[in-house]
Amino acid sequence: MSENTPQDVNRIQEEAQKQDRDAKKAQEVVDDAISKMTPQRQYEKEKEQNKR
């Protein structure tokens, strides 16, 4: 394996930090969607139980 120059190290770190930020944003979007979905799911459950 070759030695990385300081510029390479900085570039790699910046790319890794960007990926971390993107992953965090994606997780927040998923969490938000799930939180909005849950009441609908709860409503469907209650509706199903009321039919019985």
Secondary structure, DSSP 8 states (H G I E B T S, - for coil): -----HHHHHHHHHHHHHHHHHHHHHHHHHHHHHHHHHHHHHHHHHHHHHH-
